[in-house]
Structure formats: C-alpha cells, structure tokens
Amino acid sequence: MTRRNRSHNALHRRWWTSRGITLIVGLVIGTVLVVSFFFDEMGVPRYLGMLRHAQTLEEEIRELERTNAELQTEIHRVQHDPARIEELARERLGFVREGETVYQIVEDEKSK
C-alpha cells in the first residue's frame, strides 16, 4: 500500500507540474498577445489612427462630390443658358450690348 501511495503522489505531482507549466506558458502567450495588441505595428493605436484617416477621407470625398455637382451645374448653365453666357462675356471679355455706354474709371497715378 505504501508503494501505491508513492506512485499516486508522483502522478499527483506530475499533474500539478504539468498544469503549472501549462499555466505559465499560457500566461506568457497571453502577455505577448496583449502587448502586441497595444504596442505592435498593427495594434490598436494604429487601427484607431487608420479609422480617423478613413473618416477624414470620407469627408473629403463628400466635399469633392459637392464641388463636382456644382461644377456640373455650372457647365450645364454655360452650355445652355444664354443669360449666363452673356454674363461671362461681359465679365471676362468686356463685351457690351449695342447702344450701351461703357464708363471706365481710371485711377490717378499720383494718388497711389
């Protein structure tokens, strides 16, 4: 009977030893995972930074789409609206209608 208890105690010690080793290995692996989760190249801070960058890009895309829509409207007006064509001709090319009098104000060079 004594012999049986000794082998039982040895098995019990081996079981606790293997359990301890498994626990230590698990803790080491868990620690490595947690450290890499927060401090690795592709960790949480990097993920949050990329998320903020994606939001910034989405806002920029929306702004560019708004600008694009405005420009498309302006293109359509320039191609089809006679009033807009006349407005641009007057502003940029200095055109006047027949019978209109044009007054130009010229600043005196001495007053500059």
N, CA, C and O of each residue as an XYZ file, in Angstrom:
448
protein
N       0.788     -1.186      0.000
C       0.000      0.000      0.000
C       0.843      1.269      0.000
O       0.459      2.285     -0.580
N       1.922      1.201      0.615
C       2.809      2.345      0.648
C       3.302      2.672     -0.754
O       3.417      3.831     -1.154
N       3.580      1.616     -1.466
C       4.068      1.807     -2.818
C       3.005      2.479     -3.690
O       3.318      3.358     -4.493
N       1.801      2.077     -3.533
C       0.714      2.655     -4.309
C       0.568      4.153     -4.017
O       0.332      4.948     -4.927
N       0.708      4.523     -2.764
C       0.606      5.933     -2.399
C       1.740      6.746     -2.994
O       1.559      7.898     -3.389
N       2.919      6.124     -3.050
C       4.048      6.846     -3.616
C       3.813      7.115     -5.096
O       4.060      8.225     -5.567
N       3.346      6.132     -5.824
C       3.102      6.350     -7.246
C       1.939      7.311     -7.452
O       1.936      8.105     -8.393
N       0.958      7.233     -6.572
C      -0.160      8.168     -6.645
C       0.328      9.598     -6.393
O      -0.083     10.530     -7.084
N       1.205      9.763     -5.401
C       1.767     11.085     -5.116
C       2.612     11.576     -6.280
O       2.578     12.762     -6.609
N       3.369     10.686     -6.908
C       4.195     11.064     -8.054
C       3.304     11.513     -9.211
O       3.593     12.519     -9.859
N       2.226     10.778     -9.473
C       1.283     11.169    -10.522
C       0.643     12.515    -10.200
O       0.465     13.367    -11.071
N       0.302     12.680     -8.922
C      -0.313     13.929     -8.496
C       0.665     15.089     -8.682
O       0.266     16.159     -9.141
N       1.943     14.892     -8.330
C       2.954     15.932     -8.518
C       3.172     16.234     -9.985
O       3.291     17.399    -10.364
N       3.226     15.208    -10.816
C       3.392     15.418    -12.260
C       2.211     16.202    -12.821
O       2.379     17.093    -13.654
N       1.014     15.857    -12.351
C      -0.175     16.553    -12.839
C      -0.100     18.030    -12.485
O      -0.375     18.883    -13.329
N       0.273     18.346    -11.236
C       0.388     19.741    -10.829
C       1.531     20.441    -11.562
O       1.420     21.618    -11.902
N       2.613     19.733    -11.802
C       3.742     20.320    -12.514
C       3.347     20.638    -13.952
O       3.624     21.730    -14.448
N       2.703     19.691    -14.619
C       2.288     19.935    -16.000
C       1.237     21.043    -16.055
O       1.213     21.836    -16.996
N       0.385     21.093    -15.063
C      -0.624     22.155    -15.017
C       0.043     23.514    -14.801
O      -0.352     24.513    -15.403
N       1.054     23.540    -13.938
C       1.802     24.778    -13.686
C       2.526     25.256    -14.935
O       2.520     26.444    -15.260
N       3.154     24.306    -15.633
C       3.855     24.659    -16.875
C       2.868     25.182    -17.904
O       3.133     26.173    -18.584
N       1.730     24.514    -18.015
C       0.696     24.968    -18.953
C       0.214     26.364    -18.580
O       0.002     27.200    -19.459
N       0.042     26.621    -17.306
C      -0.398     27.932    -16.840
C       0.650     29.006    -17.150
O       0.304     30.096    -17.605
N       1.906     28.706    -16.909
C       2.980     29.666    -17.191
C       3.073     29.949    -18.684
O       3.185     31.105    -19.091
N       3.025     28.901    -19.503
C       3.068     29.083    -20.957
C       1.866     29.902    -21.418
O       1.996     30.787    -22.264
N       0.709     29.605    -20.863
C      -0.493     30.365    -21.213
C      -0.367     31.825    -20.835
O      -0.745     32.706    -21.607
N       0.162     32.088    -19.652
C       0.360     33.478    -19.222
C       1.360     34.210    -20.108
O       1.153     35.375    -20.447
N       2.446     33.532    -20.486
C       3.443     34.155    -21.367
C       2.818     34.474    -22.725
O       2.986     35.576    -23.247
N       2.109     33.520    -23.283
C       1.457     33.747    -24.584
C       0.412     34.859    -24.469
O       0.321     35.721    -25.344
N      -0.369     34.841    -23.401
C      -1.367     35.891    -23.185
C      -0.718     37.259    -23.042
O      -1.218     38.239    -23.595
N       0.383     37.341    -22.315
C       1.102     38.610    -22.154
C       1.629     39.108    -23.482
O       1.510     40.290    -23.802
N       2.209     38.208    -24.252
C       2.719     38.594    -25.575
C       1.580     39.110    -26.457
O       1.738     40.112    -27.156
N       0.452     38.437    -26.425
C      -0.689     38.870    -27.234
C      -1.200     40.241    -26.801
O      -1.494     41.089    -27.642
N      -1.305     40.457    -25.507
C      -1.785     41.758    -25.010
C      -0.808     42.868    -25.370
O      -1.220     43.944    -25.805
N       0.482     42.612    -25.190
C       1.488     43.626    -25.535
C       1.453     43.924    -27.019
O       1.501     45.089    -27.413
N       1.370     42.901    -27.850
C       1.323     43.142    -29.296
C       0.015     43.808    -29.701
O      -0.020     44.568    -30.668
N      -1.056     43.529    -28.974
C      -2.355     44.135    -29.272
C      -2.296     45.647    -29.118
O      -2.922     46.373    -29.890
N      -1.549     46.130    -28.126
C      -1.498     47.565    -27.874
C      -0.261     48.251    -28.443
O      -0.331     49.427    -28.800
N       0.859     47.560    -28.538
C       2.102     48.238    -28.899
C       2.729     47.760    -30.195
O       3.783     48.267    -30.577
N       2.139     46.828    -30.869
C       2.696     46.310    -32.114
C       2.453     47.294    -33.248
O       1.696     48.253    -33.100
N       3.092     47.053    -34.363
C       2.955     47.902    -35.545
C       1.503     47.989    -36.015
O       1.072     49.047    -36.472
N       0.761     46.923    -35.915
C      -0.645     46.911    -36.342
C      -1.578     46.791    -35.133
O      -2.612     46.127    -35.205
N      -1.207     47.433    -34.031
C      -2.007     47.357    -32.812
C      -3.189     48.311    -32.830
O      -3.524     48.906    -33.854
N      -3.800     48.436    -31.678
C      -4.995     49.260    -31.517
C      -4.740     50.729    -31.865
O      -5.555     51.319    -32.574
N      -3.647     51.346    -31.401
C      -3.433     52.760    -31.766
C      -3.356     52.966    -33.277
O      -3.885     53.946    -33.801
N      -2.709     52.056    -33.963
C      -2.609     52.164    -35.426
C      -3.994     52.009    -36.058
O      -4.340     52.733    -36.991
N      -4.774     51.072    -35.547
C      -6.130     50.855    -36.061
C      -6.983     52.106    -35.869
O      -7.698     52.516    -36.783
N      -6.912     52.709    -34.692
C      -7.690     53.920    -34.433
C      -7.233     55.066    -35.326
O      -8.055     55.851    -35.797
N      -5.922     55.168    -35.562
C      -5.408     56.194    -36.467
C      -5.915     55.995    -37.888
O      -6.281     56.954    -38.567
N      -5.932     54.748    -38.328
C      -6.435     54.463    -39.679
C      -7.930     54.738    -39.764
O      -8.420     55.167    -40.809
N      -8.655     54.500    -38.685
C     -10.091     54.792    -38.655
C     -10.337     56.295    -38.792
O     -11.213     56.714    -39.549
N      -9.563     57.109    -38.059
C      -9.685     58.562    -38.175
C      -9.327     59.023    -39.583
O      -9.989     59.901    -40.136
N      -8.290     58.438    -40.160
C      -7.879     58.794    -41.523
C      -8.983     58.443    -42.523
O      -9.251     59.208    -43.449
N      -9.617     57.295    -42.337
C     -10.710     56.891    -43.236
C     -11.876     57.867    -43.137
O     -12.489     58.199    -44.152
N     -12.192     58.331    -41.931
C     -13.267     59.306    -41.766
C     -12.921     60.623    -42.445
O     -13.775     61.250    -43.072
N     -11.668     61.038    -42.318
C     -11.220     62.267    -42.979
C     -11.341     62.127    -44.495
O     -11.787     63.052    -45.174
N     -10.948     60.980    -45.019
C     -11.049     60.751    -46.463
C     -12.499     60.733    -46.922
O     -12.812     61.240    -47.999
N     -13.387     60.157    -46.120
C     -14.806     60.141    -46.482
C     -15.377     61.553    -46.519
O     -16.167     61.877    -47.406
N     -14.985     62.401    -45.559
C     -15.427     63.796    -45.573
C     -14.899     64.514    -46.808
O     -15.614     65.291    -47.440
N     -13.651     64.249    -47.142
C     -13.043     64.866    -48.326
C     -13.767     64.423    -49.593
O     -13.991     65.228    -50.498
N     -14.130     63.154    -49.658
C     -14.869     62.636    -50.822
C     -16.217     63.326    -50.938
O     -16.624     63.720    -52.031
N     -16.920     63.476    -49.803
C     -18.221     64.168    -49.847
C     -18.066     65.604    -50.325
O     -18.878     66.086    -51.115
N     -17.032     66.288    -49.855
C     -16.789     67.668    -50.281
C     -16.474     67.726    -51.778
O     -16.964     68.610    -52.480
N     -15.678     66.808    -52.256
C     -15.345     66.774    -53.686
C     -16.575     66.451    -54.533
O     -16.729     66.982    -55.633
N     -17.442     65.588    -54.028
C     -18.676     65.285    -54.761
C     -19.576     66.509    -54.836
O     -20.209     66.754    -55.864
N     -19.637     67.292    -53.736
C     -20.423     68.537    -53.752
C     -19.843     69.524    -54.772
O     -20.577     70.130    -55.553
N     -18.532     69.671    -54.750
C     -17.871     70.574    -55.695
C     -18.104     70.106    -57.122
O     -18.353     70.920    -58.011
N     -18.025     68.815    -57.342
C     -18.248     68.257    -58.676
C     -19.669     68.550    -59.155
O     -19.875     68.907    -60.315
N     -20.646     68.399    -58.264
C     -22.040     68.676    -58.631
C     -22.214     70.154    -58.988
O     -22.915     70.480    -59.946
N     -21.582     71.047    -58.226
C     -21.660     72.473    -58.528
C     -21.038     72.777    -59.886
O     -21.582     73.555    -60.669
N     -19.906     72.162    -60.153
C     -19.239     72.391    -61.445
C     -20.063     71.830    -62.605
O     -20.115     72.435    -63.676
N     -20.702     70.686    -62.400
C     -21.561     70.130    -63.454
C     -22.730     71.072    -63.740
O     -23.113     71.259    -64.895
N     -23.290     71.661    -62.692
C     -24.374     72.627    -62.870
C     -23.880     73.843    -63.639
O     -24.557     74.335    -64.541
N     -22.699     74.322    -63.277
C     -22.126     75.487    -63.971
C     -21.846     75.164    -65.433
O     -22.087     76.007    -66.298
N     -21.346     73.978    -65.732
C     -21.096     73.576    -67.116
C     -22.399     73.574    -67.902
O     -22.456     74.070    -69.027
N     -23.434     73.018    -67.308
C     -24.732     72.972    -67.990
C     -25.250     74.382    -68.257
O     -25.780     74.660    -69.333
N     -25.095     75.277    -67.267
C     -25.545     76.668    -67.459
C     -24.758     77.353    -68.562
O     -25.342     78.061    -69.383
N     -23.452     77.160    -68.600
C     -22.624     77.809    -69.620
C     -22.979     77.282    -71.008
O     -22.943     78.034    -71.983
N     -23.319     76.012    -71.105
C     -23.629     75.433    -72.407
C     -25.048     75.753    -72.882
O     -25.297     75.782    -74.087
N     -25.991     75.995    -71.949
C     -27.390     76.106    -72.363
C     -28.106     77.386    -71.936
O     -29.194     77.652    -72.448
N     -27.565     78.178    -71.041
C     -28.261     79.363    -70.525
C     -27.700     80.627    -71.182
O     -26.568     81.016    -70.895
N     -28.473     81.271    -72.056
C     -27.982     82.480    -72.728
C     -27.643     83.601    -71.748
O     -26.711     84.367    -71.996
N     -28.369     83.713    -70.652
C     -28.075     84.760    -69.676
C     -26.696     84.545    -69.045
O     -25.956     85.506    -68.833
N     -26.351     83.303    -68.747
C     -25.031     83.012    -68.161
C     -23.927     83.256    -69.181
O     -22.857     83.756    -68.835
N     -24.185     82.904    -70.431
C     -23.194     83.145    -71.485
C     -22.937     84.636    -71.612
O     -21.787     85.063    -71.710
N     -24.004     85.435    -71.612
C     -23.854     86.885    -71.711
C     -23.097     87.434    -70.503
O     -22.224     88.290    -70.642
N     -23.439     86.936    -69.325
C     -22.770     87.384    -68.100
C     -21.265     87.135    -68.167
O     -20.469     88.004    -67.813
N     -20.884     85.945    -68.624
C     -19.452     85.619    -68.738
C     -18.773     86.471    -69.806
O     -17.635     86.905    -69.623
N     -19.461     86.711    -70.915
C     -18.885     87.536    -71.981
C     -18.653     88.959    -71.482
O     -17.641     89.573    -71.820
N     -19.560     89.482    -70.696
C     -19.396     90.826    -70.153
C     -18.263     90.879    -69.125
O     -17.426     91.782    -69.157
N     -18.247     89.906    -68.220
C     -17.240     89.909    -67.155
C     -15.835     89.662    -67.674
O     -14.919     90.433    -67.391
N     -15.668     88.607    -68.421
C     -14.320     88.158    -68.789
C     -13.801     88.775    -70.082
O     -12.601     89.007    -70.224
N     -14.688     89.035    -71.007
C     -14.228     89.521    -72.313
C     -14.504     91.007    -72.527
O     -14.040     91.589    -73.507
N     -15.254     91.621    -71.616
C     -15.535     93.045    -71.723
C     -16.535     93.391    -72.814
O     -16.539     94.524    -73.296
N     -17.371     92.463    -73.214
C     -18.367     92.729    -74.250
C     -19.453     93.663    -73.714
O     -19.760     93.671    -72.522
N     -20.027     94.453    -74.634
C     -21.149     95.330    -74.292
C     -22.216     95.164    -75.359
O     -21.929     94.742    -76.479
N     -23.443     95.499    -75.005
C     -24.529     95.432    -75.975
C     -24.488     96.677    -76.858
O     -23.921     97.713    -76.511
N     -25.101     96.522    -77.982
C     -25.176     97.647    -78.902
C     -26.016     98.751    -78.266
O     -27.103     98.497    -77.749
N     -25.509     99.957    -78.311
C     -26.218    101.097    -77.757
C     -25.872    101.372    -76.302
O     -26.304    102.395    -75.772
N     -25.111    100.507    -75.626
C     -24.723    100.757    -74.246
C     -23.495    101.656    -74.208
O     -22.653    101.623    -75.105
N     -23.411    102.447    -73.168
C     -22.253    103.309    -72.977
C     -21.407    102.707    -71.863
O     -21.921    102.356    -70.800
N     -20.136    102.593    -72.108
C     -19.208    102.000    -71.141
C     -18.406    103.116    -70.496
O     -17.824    103.957    -71.182
N     -18.383    103.113    -69.193
C     -17.573    104.074    -68.447
C     -16.459    103.306    -67.759
O     -16.708    102.313    -67.075
N     -15.230    103.769    -67.943
C     -14.086    103.158    -67.276
C     -13.538    104.148    -66.281
O     -13.313    105.313    -66.607
N     -13.329    103.694    -65.090
C     -12.736    104.552    -64.053
C     -11.263    104.232    -63.991
O     -10.858    103.097    -63.739
N     -10.477    105.252    -64.224
C      -9.024    105.102    -64.193
C      -8.503    105.878    -63.021
O      -8.801    107.061    -62.855
N      -7.713    105.197    -62.199
C      -7.147    105.845    -61.022
C      -5.978    106.711    -61.437
O      -5.217    106.377    -62.345
N      -5.856    107.830    -60.749
C      -4.744    108.730    -60.988
C      -3.498    108.116    -60.400
O      -3.517    107.637    -59.266
N      -2.420    108.122    -61.151
C      -1.176    107.505    -60.677
C      -0.586    108.273    -59.503
O       0.149    107.700    -58.699
N      -0.890    109.541    -59.393
C      -0.356    110.356    -58.287
C      -0.991    109.977    -56.961
O      -0.364    110.122    -55.911
N      -2.246    109.487    -56.993
C      -2.926    109.160    -55.738
C      -2.523    107.799    -55.175
O      -2.930    107.441    -54.070
N      -1.752    107.064    -55.901
C      -1.284    105.757    -55.415
C      -0.220    105.950    -54.445
O       0.314    104.976    -53.913
